[in-house]
Every structure is written in C-alpha cells, then in structure tokens.
Amino acid sequence: MNGMFFGRWALRSIDLTNFDTSNVESMVNMFGECSSLTTIDVSNFNTSRVTNMSDMFATGRVVNEFVIDSIDVIESNLVEIKGFENLNTSNVQYMSRMFCCNLKLNKLNLKNLDISKVEQTNSMFRQCIKLNGEIIIDNASISWYDTMFEGCSSDPNAKFIVKYTSPETKEMARKMVATKNPKDNVYLYEDSATLLDGPTFNTKIKNLSGYSRIEFVKAVPKMGVDVSAAQDKSISAYVEDNVLKIACIGDIYTGSNASNMFKGLGNITDITFTNFDSSNATDMSYMFSDCRKLATIDLTKLNTSSVTNMYDMFAGCHSITEFDLSLLNTSKVTSLHGAFYDCDGLTSLDLNQLNTSKVTDIGFIVAECDNLVTITMDRIDVSNV
C-alpha cells in the first residue's frame, strides 16, 4: 500500500472501515501529503505483517528536509489519528518521518506502540508542534534517530514524555530527546532529579517575581527557569497564580549543599515540600534565613539525617511561633550556631528535643529572640561545645 493516497491534497475524508490489510507488508507514504485530512481512522487495520511505516502519516510536506536551513513546510490539517493504539507494530523496522510535519496533530495514543524491532526513527515526530503524549523506548539498538523530535511539542501547551524500560534504553531515550530544539517541550522521564546547589538555586528564583508561596510539585515542567543541577530542564521554576512552582516529573533531590536555598525571600508565607527530598544534604546553613513572613515550616518533609551544618538555618524567621524540634534529626550536626537567631515570634523552645551529641558550636542559638519566655534545655548535651 505504498503511497496509496499520496499527494491527495484535496481529500478531506476516507472511509477505511472495510479495509483488509492483513497481508500488507509496507505502508510507506500511505497518507503522505494528504494535507486536508483532519482525521484518519485506522481502528480496523491489521498491521501484523507490516515492516515499513515510514512517512505513513506524514500528511504535511517538507521540501529538501536534509538541508535544515531551507525547510519549506506545507501545513497539514491532521488533528487526530483514531485507533492508532490498536495497531500491531511488532514487526515494524522502519518508522522514519512517520508523523512528520503534522503541525496540528495533538491526539495520538502511543501507549501500545511496539518499537522492539525498529531500526530507524529519524524525523519520526519532527514538526509535530502541538503533540501531547508519551512514548516508551524498549529498544536500545535503533541506529538512525536523527531529528526524531526536532520541532516537536514546541507549542507552549504541548508536552511529550519519553520513557524507557532499562538503563540501556534510558541512554537511547536520552539521545533521542537530545534531537529536539532548545524550546521544544520534549522531556526524558526521570524518577528523580537533583536541584542546583543552594546558593545558585537561591539566585535563580530571586530573579523571578510575583509570588508569595513556593510549591515543589510532581508535574511535567513548564517553560521556566532551569533549576536542575544537570541543566537538562528536568526541574523547572515558574510563577503561576502567585505561586512559584518547582516542578519535576519525579522526586526533587537536593545536592549536598542546601545552604541559602530560601535565604532572604522575605515575602514568602508558605513552602510546600510535596516531592522534595533532602536526604543528600550535609549543609543547611542559612537555608530559611530572613524568611520574615514564613509562618510555618513542615519539618516532617525535611530529611536532615546527613546534615552537619545548621548555622543560622532559621535565623530571622520572625513569623514562626513554634518549632517541633523532635522532627529534626540532628545526630550528625556539629554547628547550631545562631540556628534560631532573631526568631521574634517564638515564646517557647524545647531544645531537649535536639540530639546535640556532636555539636561543637551552639553560640547565639537563641540570641535576639525578644519574645522568648521559656527555653527547655536541662538535658541538652553540650559535652563537645
């Protein structure tokens, strides 16, 4: 069925209900350049013997596609491919340009796409600027994947996720994602990602404005400031409805240096740590320093099991009225210098809840806490101070 409907630019609909494709081995360019089609329904296709689907749904047209600077795209009107999830692609070897240049395509169910025998995926989703979806890469032997995602999901409302099944296919998926343009919203799925070091993260988010709350959220990152340590857009910071969202598909880990992360964010009233993991952090000095309007901090979300430095960690948090310090693991902490310095909202503080067995510096820990009436510290260990 190679080129069966190729170049039928005026064709607006095709009834494929009774098509028997059980013996077909190649569907190259089957709907190529059928630029007036808005929907193609392949629900009844039997593709169990098909080995080549190159250009099958490439209803747009690219002239001289191998010279990138002289691409001339004839706009396609294809919005949806119905029944694609039912196609058997277990024997397909070639998917080059399969959906290329469908500028309006946004509905495509790839959940059952089998690429286990595929050798070529070059330009497969190229110029599918509105496409939302995800693909699972289960084949690490694909030899040609150039420009696979070039121009894909570049629309601000489009997102495309590339998943994988093993360390080997993850590396293949990573190479495929690297074929996108910088502004394309194509992302490698990560179970987790690591933030920039604390001071650099702080500088990045201070350059944003219009927010009074911070939320760490598990979501597809939107266009924003890249705050990932790898600078691969796996973690994005952006403002939405007066909230600074720190978004990642998976969990967000700090590195060892979580110092200064939120320092000086004087207008922040709340921080939500939904998918935040600080188990790698050893330094939390100045982490919340001078967050003057921050009313509460959910200490259950802070993993401090590896932290050694809490110097001025909560200093200047004027609006916090209480701390349940039993929630902080301070078994490795050596410095609590000024940890609660200038916390004017505190009226009482139970320091007995802290493990201070390794603390060597506890100076100014509650200095300038002008409203502090009660300090409980009769069992505090200061043997190393």
C-alpha positions as CSV (number, residue, x, y, z in Angstrom):
1,M,0.0,0.0,0.0
2,N,3.0,2.3,-0.5
3,G,1.8,5.8,-1.5
4,M,-1.8,4.6,-1.8
5,F,-3.3,8.1,-1.2
6,F,-0.1,10.1,-1.6
7,G,-0.5,13.7,-2.6
8,R,-4.3,13.8,-2.5
9,W,-4.2,17.3,-1.1
10,A,-7.9,17.9,-1.6
11,L,-9.0,14.7,0.1
12,R,-11.0,15.6,3.2
13,S,-12.2,12.1,4.4
14,I,-11.6,8.4,3.9
15,D,-13.8,5.5,5.0
16,L,-11.4,2.7,5.8
17,T,-13.9,0.6,7.7
18,N,-13.8,-2.5,5.4
19,F,-10.1,-2.3,4.5
20,D,-8.4,-5.7,4.7
21,T,-4.7,-5.1,5.4
22,S,-3.9,-8.5,6.8
23,N,-1.4,-9.3,4.0
24,V,0.2,-5.9,3.7
25,E,3.9,-5.6,4.5
26,S,4.6,-2.0,3.6
27,M,2.6,1.2,4.2
28,V,5.2,3.7,3.2
29,N,3.7,7.2,2.5
30,M,0.2,5.7,2.6
31,F,-1.3,9.0,3.6
32,G,1.6,11.2,2.6
33,E,0.8,14.8,1.8
34,C,-2.9,14.3,2.3
35,S,-2.8,17.8,3.9
36,S,-6.6,18.4,4.0
37,L,-7.4,15.4,6.2
38,T,-8.3,16.3,9.7
39,T,-8.9,12.7,11.0
40,I,-7.6,9.3,10.0
41,D,-9.3,6.2,11.4
42,V,-7.1,3.1,11.4
43,S,-9.1,1.3,14.0
44,N,-9.8,-1.8,11.8
45,F,-6.3,-2.1,10.3
46,N,-4.4,-5.4,10.7
47,T,-0.8,-4.5,10.6
48,S,0.7,-7.7,12.0
49,R,2.8,-8.2,8.8
50,V,3.9,-4.7,8.2
51,T,7.6,-4.0,8.4
52,N,7.8,-0.4,7.0
53,M,5.7,2.5,8.1
54,S,8.0,5.3,7.0
55,D,6.1,8.5,6.2
56,M,2.8,6.7,6.7
57,F,1.0,9.6,8.4
58,A,3.3,12.4,7.1
59,T,0.3,14.5,5.8
60,G,2.4,17.7,5.7
61,R,5.1,18.2,3.2
62,V,8.8,19.0,3.7
63,V,10.9,20.2,0.8
64,N,14.7,19.4,0.9
65,E,14.4,18.2,4.5
66,F,18.0,17.3,4.8
67,V,19.1,20.9,4.5
68,I,17.8,22.2,7.7
69,D,18.0,25.9,6.8
70,S,15.8,25.6,3.8
71,I,12.8,23.7,5.1
72,D,9.6,24.6,3.4
73,V,6.6,23.2,5.3
74,I,3.2,22.9,3.6
75,E,0.8,22.9,6.5
76,S,-1.1,19.8,7.4
77,N,-4.6,19.8,9.0
78,L,-4.4,16.4,10.6
79,V,-5.6,16.7,14.3
80,E,-6.2,13.1,15.3
81,I,-5.3,9.5,14.3
82,K,-8.1,7.3,15.7
83,G,-7.4,3.7,16.7
84,F,-3.6,4.1,16.5
85,E,-3.3,2.3,19.8
86,N,-4.7,-0.8,18.2
87,L,-2.1,-1.1,15.5
88,N,0.3,-4.1,15.8
89,T,3.8,-2.8,15.1
90,S,5.7,-5.8,16.5
91,N,7.3,-6.5,13.1
92,V,7.9,-2.9,12.0
93,Q,11.5,-2.0,11.3
94,Y,11.2,1.5,9.8
95,M,9.3,4.5,11.3
96,S,11.3,7.3,9.7
97,R,9.2,10.5,9.3
98,M,6.1,8.5,10.4
99,F,4.2,11.6,11.7
100,C,6.5,14.3,10.3
101,C,5.2,17.8,9.8
102,N,1.7,17.3,11.2
103,L,1.5,20.8,12.6
104,K,-1.9,20.4,14.2
105,L,-1.7,16.8,15.4
106,N,-2.5,16.7,19.2
107,K,-4.3,13.5,19.7
108,L,-2.2,10.4,19.4
109,N,-2.3,7.4,21.7
110,L,1.1,5.7,21.7
111,K,0.7,3.6,24.8
112,N,0.8,0.3,22.9
113,L,3.4,1.3,20.3
114,D,5.9,-1.6,19.9
115,I,9.3,-0.5,18.7
116,S,11.2,-3.6,19.7
117,K,12.3,-4.3,16.1
118,V,12.6,-0.8,14.8
119,E,15.9,0.3,13.3
120,Q,15.1,3.8,12.2
121,T,13.0,6.6,13.8
122,N,14.7,9.6,12.2
123,S,12.3,12.7,12.0
124,M,9.5,10.5,13.4
125,F,7.8,13.3,15.3
126,R,9.5,16.2,13.6
127,Q,7.5,19.5,13.4
128,C,4.5,17.9,15.4
129,I,4.4,21.2,17.2
130,K,1.1,20.6,19.1
131,L,1.6,17.0,20.1
132,N,0.9,15.8,23.6
133,G,1.8,12.3,24.6
134,E,4.4,9.9,25.7
135,I,6.4,7.0,24.2
136,I,8.2,4.1,25.9
137,I,11.6,3.2,24.4
138,D,12.2,-0.5,24.8
139,N,14.8,-0.9,22.1
140,A,18.4,0.2,22.6
141,S,19.5,-0.8,19.1
142,I,17.9,1.9,17.0
143,S,20.6,3.0,14.6
144,W,19.1,6.1,13.0
145,Y,17.1,8.6,15.1
146,D,18.4,11.9,13.8
147,T,16.0,14.9,14.2
148,M,13.4,12.5,15.8
149,F,12.0,15.2,18.0
150,E,13.2,18.4,16.1
151,G,10.4,20.9,16.4
152,C,8.1,18.5,18.3
153,S,5.8,19.9,21.0
154,S,7.1,23.4,20.7
155,D,3.7,24.9,21.4
156,P,3.5,26.2,25.0
157,N,0.6,23.9,25.7
158,A,2.2,20.8,24.3
159,K,4.2,18.2,26.3
160,F,5.9,15.0,25.2
161,I,7.4,12.5,27.7
162,V,10.0,9.9,26.7
163,K,10.1,6.9,29.0
164,Y,12.3,3.8,28.9
165,T,12.5,0.2,30.3
166,S,16.1,-0.3,31.3
167,P,19.4,1.5,31.8
168,E,20.3,0.7,28.2
169,T,17.1,2.0,26.7
170,K,17.3,5.1,29.0
171,E,20.5,6.0,27.3
172,M,18.9,5.5,23.9
173,A,15.9,7.7,25.1
174,R,18.3,10.4,26.3
175,K,20.0,10.5,22.8
176,M,16.6,10.8,21.2
177,V,15.5,13.6,23.4
178,A,18.7,15.4,22.5
179,T,17.5,15.7,18.9
180,K,14.9,18.3,20.0
181,N,15.3,22.1,19.7
182,P,16.0,24.0,22.9
183,K,12.5,25.3,23.2
184,D,10.7,22.0,22.4
185,N,8.8,20.6,25.3
186,V,10.1,17.1,25.0
187,Y,11.3,15.6,28.2
188,L,13.1,12.4,29.3
189,Y,11.2,10.8,32.2
190,E,13.2,10.9,35.4
191,D,12.2,9.1,38.6
192,S,14.1,11.9,40.3
193,A,16.3,14.9,39.5
194,T,18.8,17.0,41.6
195,L,18.5,20.7,42.2
196,L,21.2,23.2,41.7
197,D,23.3,23.9,44.8
198,G,21.5,26.0,47.4
199,P,23.2,29.4,46.7
200,T,22.8,29.1,42.9
201,F,19.1,28.0,43.3
202,N,18.5,31.0,45.5
203,T,19.9,33.4,42.9
204,K,17.8,31.9,40.2
205,I,14.5,32.1,42.0
206,K,15.2,35.6,43.3
207,N,15.3,36.7,39.7
208,L,11.6,35.7,39.4
209,S,8.8,37.9,40.8
210,G,5.1,37.9,41.6
211,Y,4.9,35.1,44.1
212,S,4.3,34.7,47.8
213,R,4.3,31.0,48.1
214,I,6.5,28.2,46.9
215,E,5.4,24.7,45.9
216,F,7.5,21.7,45.0
217,V,5.3,19.7,42.7
218,K,5.4,16.4,40.8
219,A,4.4,17.5,37.3
220,V,5.7,17.9,33.8
221,P,7.9,21.0,33.9
222,K,6.6,24.1,32.1
223,M,8.7,26.6,30.3
224,G,10.6,28.4,33.0
225,V,13.9,28.7,34.7
226,D,16.0,25.6,34.6
227,V,17.0,24.9,38.2
228,S,18.3,21.3,37.7
229,A,21.9,20.6,38.6
230,A,22.3,18.8,35.2
231,Q,20.8,21.9,33.4
232,D,18.7,19.5,31.3
233,K,15.3,21.1,32.1
234,S,14.3,18.2,34.4
235,I,13.4,20.7,37.1
236,S,11.8,24.0,36.1
237,A,10.8,27.0,38.2
238,Y,8.0,29.2,37.0
239,V,5.3,31.5,38.6
240,E,1.7,30.6,38.3
241,D,-1.2,32.2,40.2
242,N,1.1,33.9,42.7
243,V,2.9,30.6,43.4
244,L,6.4,29.8,42.5
245,K,6.2,26.2,41.2
246,I,9.3,24.0,41.3
247,A,8.2,21.2,39.0
248,C,9.7,17.8,38.2
249,I,8.2,14.6,36.7
250,G,9.7,12.7,39.6
251,D,11.1,13.5,43.0
252,I,13.3,16.5,43.6
253,Y,16.6,15.9,45.4
254,T,18.9,18.5,46.9
255,G,22.6,18.0,46.5
256,S,24.9,18.0,49.5
257,N,24.8,21.9,49.6
258,A,21.3,23.0,50.5
259,S,22.6,26.2,52.2
260,N,20.9,29.5,51.4
261,M,18.1,27.9,49.4
262,F,15.4,30.2,50.5
263,K,17.5,32.9,52.2
264,G,16.2,36.4,52.0
265,L,12.8,35.5,50.5
266,G,11.1,38.0,52.8
267,N,7.7,37.8,51.2
268,I,7.2,34.1,51.2
269,T,4.4,32.9,53.5
270,D,4.4,29.2,52.8
271,I,6.6,26.4,51.3
272,T,5.0,23.1,50.3
273,F,7.6,20.3,50.0
274,T,5.4,17.7,48.2
275,N,8.2,15.8,46.3
276,F,11.2,17.3,48.0
277,D,14.0,15.1,49.3
278,S,16.9,16.5,51.2
279,S,18.5,13.2,52.3
280,N,21.7,14.1,50.4
281,A,22.1,17.4,52.2
282,T,25.0,17.9,54.6
283,D,24.9,21.7,54.7
284,M,21.6,23.6,55.6
285,S,23.2,26.8,56.9
286,Y,21.1,29.9,56.2
287,M,18.5,27.7,54.5
288,F,15.5,29.7,55.7
289,S,17.4,32.7,56.9
290,D,15.4,36.0,56.8
291,C,12.2,34.4,55.5
292,R,10.4,37.0,57.6
293,K,6.8,36.2,56.6
294,L,7.1,32.4,56.6
295,A,4.6,31.3,59.2
296,T,5.3,27.6,59.3
297,I,7.8,25.0,58.0
298,D,6.7,21.4,57.7
299,L,9.7,19.8,59.3
300,T,8.4,16.3,58.5
301,K,9.4,16.9,54.9
302,L,13.0,17.8,55.8
303,N,15.3,14.8,55.9
304,T,18.3,16.1,57.9
305,S,19.9,12.7,58.6
306,S,23.1,13.6,56.9
307,V,23.3,17.3,57.8
308,T,26.3,18.5,59.8
309,N,25.8,22.3,59.5
310,M,22.7,24.2,60.6
311,Y,24.4,27.6,61.1
312,D,21.7,30.3,61.1
313,M,19.3,27.8,59.5
314,F,16.1,29.6,60.7
315,A,17.6,32.9,61.7
316,G,15.3,35.9,61.1
317,C,12.1,33.8,60.7
318,H,10.0,36.4,62.5
319,S,6.6,34.9,61.9
320,I,7.2,31.4,63.1
321,T,5.7,30.9,66.5
322,E,6.7,27.3,67.3
323,F,9.0,24.5,66.3
324,D,8.5,20.8,67.0
325,L,12.2,20.0,67.1
326,S,11.6,16.3,67.7
327,L,11.1,16.1,63.9
328,L,14.7,17.2,63.1
329,N,17.4,14.6,63.0
330,T,20.5,16.3,64.3
331,S,22.5,13.3,65.1
332,K,25.4,14.4,62.8
333,V,25.1,18.2,63.3
334,T,28.2,19.9,64.6
335,S,27.0,23.5,64.2
336,L,23.8,25.0,65.6
337,H,25.3,28.5,65.8
338,G,22.5,31.1,65.5
339,A,20.0,28.4,64.3
340,F,17.1,30.3,65.8
341,Y,18.7,33.8,66.0
342,D,16.2,36.7,65.8
343,C,13.1,34.4,65.7
344,D,10.9,37.1,67.3
345,G,7.7,35.0,67.1
346,L,8.9,32.3,69.4
347,T,7.7,32.4,73.0
348,S,9.0,28.9,74.0
349,L,11.5,26.4,72.6
350,D,12.4,22.9,73.7
351,L,16.0,22.3,72.9
352,N,15.9,19.0,74.7
353,Q,14.3,17.5,71.6
354,L,17.6,18.0,69.7
355,N,20.4,15.5,69.6
356,T,23.4,17.7,70.3
357,S,25.9,14.9,71.0
358,K,28.2,16.0,68.2
359,V,27.6,19.8,68.4
360,T,30.7,21.9,68.8
361,D,29.2,25.3,68.2
362,I,25.9,26.4,69.8
363,G,26.7,30.1,70.1
364,F,23.9,32.7,69.6
365,I,21.4,29.8,69.1
366,V,18.5,31.9,70.5
367,A,20.1,35.3,70.6
368,E,17.8,38.3,69.8
369,C,14.6,36.2,70.2
370,D,13.0,39.1,72.0
371,N,9.7,37.3,72.9
372,L,11.2,34.0,74.0
373,V,10.0,33.4,77.6
374,T,10.7,29.7,78.1
375,I,13.7,27.6,77.0
376,T,13.8,24.0,78.0
377,M,17.4,22.7,77.8
378,D,18.1,20.9,81.1
379,R,19.0,17.7,79.3
380,I,20.9,19.2,76.4
381,D,24.3,17.6,75.7
382,V,27.0,20.2,75.4
383,S,29.9,18.0,76.2
384,N,31.7,18.8,73.0
385,V,31.0,22.5,72.9
